[in-house]
Amino acid sequence: MEMSNNIRPNHLAWHETLEVHELVVFQSISLMKLKRFIKEVRDSELKSIYEHVIKGLETNLKELLEFYALAPTEELRDRNLDDGFFSGDLLAFAKTSVRNYSNAITETATPILRQTLNKQLQLSIQTHEMVFNYMYKNGYYPAYDLEKLLKHDVQLANKALKMK
């Protein structure tokens, strides 16, 4: 189907939807951790930074959630911190590790360091695969069902926003 440059669909493209999904999940989990751990922060300046980041993440999530109306969603069930949350946090860590190692390798001039980083990158990729397979098998990451994936995102973001 060809479209003129002036006419666009009234919905997000699939790749945009998936990028928003990634941002919402990562920021929701981060927000939940920040809200949980701010009580432990004793330094007033650091606590102020935490508060600033929390407010920023809350704003980001509220803005990003508005785009979910442009993708298929339906009513969500409430979830507590559970294996889905913990495995999602581990998956975010694995994804970030892969990205960080990839970036570090592009900045590396020393061959032995490049070999070491490449070995560790491969381990990070394997970790990501293990965590993803666990999540998929247990229904925590319905990667092939966009509607379920987006419903989970909305639920997770709303839970993070409601935390005190």
C-alpha positions, 0 to 999 in steps of 0.5 A: 500500500503506497501512501503520500508523504502527507497522509499517515496512519492514525496509529504508531508503526510496529517498530515505534510501538516496540521502542515505546514498549522497551522504554516503558518497561525499563523506566517502570522497573527503574522507577520502582527500584528508585522509589523503593530505595530512596528511603535508604538514601541518607545524603540530602543532595543524593536524595534530592537527585533521586527525587528529581529522577523519580519525578522525571521518570513519572513524567516520562511514563505518563507521556509515553503511556498516552501513546498506548491508545494508538496500539491495541490494549485492554483491561489489565490485572494487578500484579505484585513484585513477583518473578515476572518483575525480577526476571524483567529487571534481569532482562533489562540488565542483560540488554543494557550489558549487551549495549554497554559492551558493544559501545565499549568494543567500538572504543577499544584500541588494545587487542587483548582488551577487545578480545576480553570485552568480546568474550564478555559480550557473548556471555551477556548475549547468552544471559539475555537469551536465558532470561528471555527464554525463561520469561517467554516460557513462563508468560512474562514476556509474550514477545509474539503477542503485541497486545499482551505485551502492551497490556503488561507495559501499561500495568507495570507503568501504572503500578510504578506510578502508584507506588509511594 
